[in-house]
C-alpha cells in the first residue's frame, strides 16, 4: 500500500486553473431510468441471443412502437 503523502494528495484531483476537471463518463441530457419489468423468459433469451447491445436495441424497438402522447382529459 503506498504511503499517503502531500504529493500523492496533490495529484489526486486534476485542476485546470481553479476548475476541478471531472473524470469518468460525461453526463447526458436525458439519463436512462431504471425500470423493473417482468417479461417471459423466452423473450429475454431471444433478445440476449441477438448479441451485444441487445438492451439498446430493445429500447429502440420500444421507443419506435410507443403510443403517441395524448393530452390529459379535463
C-alpha positions in Angstrom: 0.0 0.0 0.0 1.5 3.4 -1.0 2.2 5.9 1.8 -0.1 8.9 1.6 2.0 12.0 1.2 1.3 15.6 0.3 2.5 14.9 -3.2 0.1 12.0 -3.5 -2.8 14.1 -2.3 -1.9 17.0 -4.6 -2.2 14.6 -7.6 -5.4 13.0 -6.5 -7.6 15.7 -8.2 -7.0 17.3 -11.6 -7.4 21.0 -11.9 -7.2 23.3 -14.9 -6.5 26.6 -13.2 -9.1 26.9 -10.4 -11.6 24.4 -12.0 -11.8 20.8 -11.0 -11.8 18.6 -14.1 -14.5 15.9 -13.7 -13.4 12.4 -14.7 -15.4 9.4 -15.9 -18.4 9.2 -18.1 -19.8 12.6 -19.3 -23.3 13.5 -18.1 -26.1 13.0 -20.6 -29.1 15.3 -21.1 -31.6 12.6 -20.6 -30.2 9.8 -18.5 -31.9 6.4 -18.6 -34.1 5.4 -15.8 -34.2 2.1 -14.1 -37.4 0.1 -14.7 -38.5 -3.2 -13.3 -40.4 -5.2 -15.9 -41.5 -8.8 -15.9 -41.1 -10.5 -19.3 -41.4 -14.1 -20.4 -38.1 -16.0 -20.2 -38.2 -16.9 -23.9 -38.5 -13.2 -24.9 -35.4 -12.3 -22.8 -33.5 -15.3 -24.1 -34.2 -14.3 -27.7 -33.1 -10.7 -27.1 -29.9 -11.8 -25.4 -29.2 -14.3 -28.2 -29.2 -11.4 -30.6 -25.8 -10.4 -29.3 -24.1 -7.5 -27.5 -26.2 -4.3 -27.5 -29.5 -6.2 -27.1 -30.7 -3.8 -24.4 -30.1 -0.8 -26.6 -31.9 -2.4 -29.5 -34.8 -3.4 -27.2 -35.1 0.2 -26.1 -35.1 1.4 -29.7 -37.9 -1.0 -30.6 -39.9 0.1 -27.6 -39.3 3.8 -28.4 -40.3 3.3 -32.1 -43.5 1.4 -31.1 -44.5 3.7 -28.2 -48.0 5.1 -28.4 -48.3 8.8 -29.3 -48.7 11.0 -26.2 -52.2 12.1 -25.6 -53.2 15.3 -23.9 -54.8 14.8 -20.5 -58.6 14.9 -20.5 -60.3 17.6 -18.4 
